[in-house]
Amino acid sequence: MEQIVFVTHNKGKIASANRRLDGVNFKVFEYDLEEPRSDDIKYISKYKVMEAYKLVKQPCISLDCGFWIDELNGFPRAFVNYSLDTIGINGILKLMEDKENRNCRFTECLSYYDGKEIHQFMGKHEGTLSKNVIGNDTEKKWSDLWFVFKPAGYDKTLAQMTDEERKNRVKYKSVDAMGEFAKWYKEKGGTL
């Protein structure tokens, strides 16, 4: 079975890959890939996986995520890191003060590139936005949004959930891009 390289510096994504990519032979190459300015997570993920391949010269994956808040016309979309670096979690919550509609979602795109073909796998995790920052810090978090995102079917943020609850949340209006990739990859026999 060929080995795939996951090029990322995000500790939460690495922890998630260790849980979700069961049966996939992969290693992590910690590197902060350049991220193009775009509102399209599929484009960003494709760009990053092609950059990763140039770096490691073997089959690799890249995962990019966005966060959509319905009441804010989708803001911050694919600009999560920029939004968190500028207005932060409290700024996002301030924008949502007195708003009834707190529906939001994470969307994600995992891109796999073997040097010849790119395959992309989409994920979506529906939920609601809490009114406050709630929960404990963990090395498994991908972003500070974990302190305000309540997955569908739960009345607690990702930062409040146990590992088991986070693992099982995919039962509720959730599709996991890593899980979709792992299923496809195993069906292909682990090689292309």
C-alpha positions as CSV (number, residue, x, y, z in Angstrom):
1,M,0.0,0.0,0.0
2,E,1.4,3.4,-1.0
3,Q,2.1,6.0,1.7
4,I,0.2,9.3,1.4
5,V,1.6,12.5,2.9
6,F,-0.6,14.9,4.7
7,V,1.0,18.3,4.5
8,T,-0.3,20.6,7.3
9,H,0.9,22.4,10.3
10,N,-2.6,22.3,12.0
11,K,-2.3,20.1,15.1
12,G,-6.1,19.6,15.2
13,K,-6.2,18.4,11.6
14,I,-3.4,16.0,12.3
15,A,-5.3,14.6,15.4
16,S,-8.4,14.3,13.3
17,A,-6.5,12.5,10.5
18,N,-5.2,10.0,13.1
19,R,-8.8,9.2,14.0
20,R,-10.5,9.4,10.7
21,L,-8.0,7.9,8.3
22,D,-8.0,4.5,9.9
23,G,-6.6,2.0,7.5
24,V,-4.9,4.6,5.3
25,N,-1.1,4.5,5.3
26,F,-0.1,8.2,5.8
27,K,2.5,10.3,7.3
28,V,2.5,14.0,8.3
29,F,4.8,16.5,6.8
30,E,4.4,19.6,9.0
31,Y,4.5,22.7,6.8
32,D,2.4,25.8,6.4
33,L,1.3,25.8,2.8
34,E,0.6,29.1,1.0
35,E,-3.2,29.7,0.8
36,P,-4.5,31.6,-2.2
37,R,-7.1,34.3,-1.6
38,S,-10.4,32.8,-2.7
39,D,-13.8,32.1,-1.4
40,D,-13.9,28.7,-3.0
41,I,-12.6,25.9,-0.6
42,K,-12.4,23.4,-3.5
43,Y,-10.0,25.7,-5.4
44,I,-8.0,26.4,-2.2
45,S,-7.7,22.7,-1.4
46,K,-6.7,21.9,-5.0
47,Y,-4.1,24.6,-5.1
48,K,-2.6,23.5,-1.7
49,V,-2.4,19.8,-2.6
50,M,-0.6,20.6,-5.9
51,E,1.9,22.8,-3.9
52,A,2.2,19.9,-1.4
53,Y,3.0,17.5,-4.2
54,K,5.8,19.8,-5.5
55,L,7.2,19.8,-2.0
56,V,7.1,16.1,-1.1
57,K,7.0,14.5,-4.6
58,Q,4.6,11.7,-3.6
59,P,0.9,11.2,-3.3
60,C,-0.5,13.7,-0.8
61,I,-3.7,15.2,0.7
62,S,-4.7,18.6,1.7
63,L,-7.7,19.7,3.7
64,D,-9.3,23.1,3.6
65,C,-12.3,24.3,5.6
66,G,-14.7,27.2,5.6
67,F,-17.3,28.4,8.1
68,W,-20.7,29.8,7.0
69,I,-23.1,31.7,9.3
70,D,-26.5,32.0,7.7
71,E,-27.5,35.3,9.4
72,L,-24.3,37.0,8.1
73,N,-24.8,35.9,4.5
74,G,-22.2,33.2,4.9
75,F,-19.5,35.2,6.6
76,P,-16.6,34.3,7.2
77,R,-16.8,31.6,4.5
78,A,-13.3,30.5,3.4
79,F,-11.7,33.5,5.2
80,V,-11.9,31.9,8.7
81,N,-8.3,32.4,9.7
82,Y,-8.3,36.0,8.5
83,S,-11.5,36.7,10.4
84,L,-10.1,35.1,13.6
85,D,-6.9,37.0,13.3
86,T,-8.7,40.3,12.9
87,I,-12.0,40.4,14.8
88,G,-11.6,37.1,16.6
89,I,-14.2,34.9,18.1
90,N,-15.6,37.7,20.3
91,G,-15.9,39.9,17.2
92,I,-17.9,37.2,15.4
93,L,-20.2,36.8,18.5
94,K,-20.6,40.6,18.6
95,L,-21.8,40.6,15.0
96,M,-24.4,38.0,16.1
97,E,-25.8,39.8,19.1
98,D,-29.6,39.7,19.3
99,K,-29.8,37.5,16.1
100,E,-32.3,34.7,16.3
101,N,-31.1,32.7,13.3
102,R,-27.9,31.1,14.6
103,N,-27.6,28.3,12.0
104,C,-24.1,27.8,10.7
105,R,-21.9,25.1,9.2
106,F,-18.4,24.0,8.6
107,T,-17.6,22.9,5.0
108,E,-14.5,21.1,4.1
109,C,-12.7,19.8,1.0
110,L,-10.1,17.1,1.1
111,S,-8.0,16.9,-2.1
112,Y,-5.9,13.9,-3.0
113,Y,-3.2,14.2,-5.7
114,D,-1.0,11.4,-6.9
115,G,0.9,13.5,-9.5
116,K,-1.5,12.6,-12.2
117,E,-5.1,13.0,-11.0
118,I,-6.8,15.1,-8.3
119,H,-9.8,13.7,-6.4
120,Q,-11.8,15.9,-4.1
121,F,-14.1,14.9,-1.2
122,M,-16.5,17.3,0.3
123,G,-17.7,17.4,3.9
124,K,-20.3,19.5,5.7
125,H,-21.1,19.8,9.4
126,E,-24.4,21.6,10.3
127,G,-24.9,23.3,13.6
128,T,-25.7,26.5,15.5
129,L,-23.6,29.3,16.9
130,S,-23.5,29.6,20.7
131,K,-23.9,33.0,22.3
132,N,-20.7,32.7,24.3
133,V,-17.2,31.2,24.2
134,I,-17.7,27.8,26.0
135,G,-15.5,24.8,26.6
136,N,-11.9,23.6,27.2
137,D,-8.9,24.1,25.0
138,T,-7.6,20.9,23.4
139,E,-4.8,19.9,21.0
140,K,-7.5,18.3,18.9
141,K,-9.2,21.6,17.9
142,W,-8.7,22.9,14.4
143,S,-9.8,26.4,15.2
144,D,-11.1,28.7,17.9
145,L,-14.5,28.2,16.3
146,W,-14.7,25.0,18.3
147,F,-15.6,27.2,21.3
148,V,-18.8,28.5,19.6
149,F,-19.9,25.8,17.2
150,K,-22.7,23.4,18.5
151,P,-23.0,20.5,16.1
152,A,-26.6,19.5,15.0
153,G,-28.1,17.2,17.6
154,Y,-26.1,18.6,20.5
155,D,-26.6,21.5,22.9
156,K,-22.9,21.9,23.6
157,T,-19.9,23.2,21.6
158,L,-17.2,21.0,20.1
159,A,-14.9,22.3,22.9
160,Q,-17.4,21.0,25.5
161,M,-17.8,17.5,23.9
162,T,-16.0,14.4,24.8
163,D,-13.8,12.6,22.2
164,E,-16.6,10.0,21.8
165,E,-19.3,12.7,21.2
166,R,-17.1,14.4,18.6
167,K,-16.5,11.1,16.9
168,N,-20.3,10.2,16.8
169,R,-21.5,13.7,15.8
170,V,-21.4,12.6,12.1
171,K,-24.7,10.9,12.7
172,Y,-26.4,14.3,12.7
173,K,-26.5,16.3,9.5
174,S,-22.8,15.7,9.0
175,V,-20.6,14.4,6.2
176,D,-16.9,14.0,7.0
177,A,-14.5,14.7,4.1
178,M,-11.7,12.5,5.6
179,G,-14.1,9.7,6.1
180,E,-15.4,9.9,2.5
181,F,-11.8,9.9,1.3
182,A,-10.8,6.9,3.5
183,K,-13.8,4.9,2.2
184,W,-13.0,5.7,-1.4
185,Y,-9.3,5.0,-1.0
186,K,-9.9,1.6,0.7
187,E,-12.3,0.7,-2.1
188,K,-9.5,1.4,-4.6
189,G,-7.3,-1.0,-2.7
190,G,-5.0,1.7,-1.4
191,T,-3.3,2.2,-4.7
192,L,-4.2,3.9,-8.0
